[in-house]
Amino acid sequence: MKIFIGSIILLSCISNLNAQVFKLENGLAFSKLQTKGIKGANIDLYPHKLTTYQISLGIEYLQTKHFYLSSSIGYLEKGGKYTDIVNQSMSERHINQYITINTLTCLKANIRHEIYYLGIGPRIDIRTNHKVSPPDIPSYTNQWPSPNSLVYGLKCEVGFKLQLKNNWEFGVNTAYLPSFNSTHSSSYNLKLRDQTFTLTFMIGYNICK
């Protein structure tokens, strides 16, 4: 909660830097966990994709004709799933829940009432919870890597926005979230690294028009 409140205060301070668009983003995250650190072993613990939920609040500021900065704070779920090949009804899902914070440097092109943009910037995910489904999985899985509290990486985003009446904007974007460190790690060098993509719908309000 302290992290969330602090991030909201930070966004409020940033909003004084010629903030022009306040936005709400809502959509889906598609992720899986890749196994690392086992030399010579052909194994992947949670190779199947998991579809989860994400939402964020953000601002766009320091706007010029072809450039702006975008900062946001949100809620993100990502993880992986294992499904038994023989018995498809048997599956195990590992989901990490995060407060995610990012700032993107964006390049844009205006075409009539449309804005096309490409952005990239640093990202930090702060884990708030870890869920395993079903909860009554065998006890040996307790030996699997533990989730890390912080995950550092980038957010690479491409999308477009429509400028509507009364200063409103509506947009769609997709993003790739590469991580620098592992999502899960253990003392015996077994690591899980997430591979995550997002699809997001955005509604924003331009306060400078």
C-alpha angles and dihedrals in degrees: 000000000000090000091050093049091046091051092050089052089049091052089050090054092048090051088070089065096088093291110193109169129039112194144185118208125195131173151097136309122210114200146155136183120244119205117233136176102043106114115212093000121123097210136128116180101195107015099151122095122252124206114213142161133268137178133173146175120220150160135220117214146160089047121187130167094279105010143056142153123240125196126182144168123204153143119272134180122197137158142110145271136223119203122188110242093216099039108035091186090067110082137149123208127196113194126182118197118210145182099225125200127186144162120203132197105217134197116200143187123204117215112177105299094345130091120200117192146175122201140179133177149132122301134191125192117201112199116228101170144001122212130191119196124231093029094210097066118147116286094241089074087071085079091064119105117290120238116258119236095226131036119188126199149108137289115218111189138178126179150121137243134206118218106224133187123291094027095295123140132197124193149166127213142169126208141189116215110201114185128214096205133037124274092220129021139177141194091254095060097256108139137179119209122191125229109201137179127177137204113200140181117208135199118187143171123221109215095186100065 
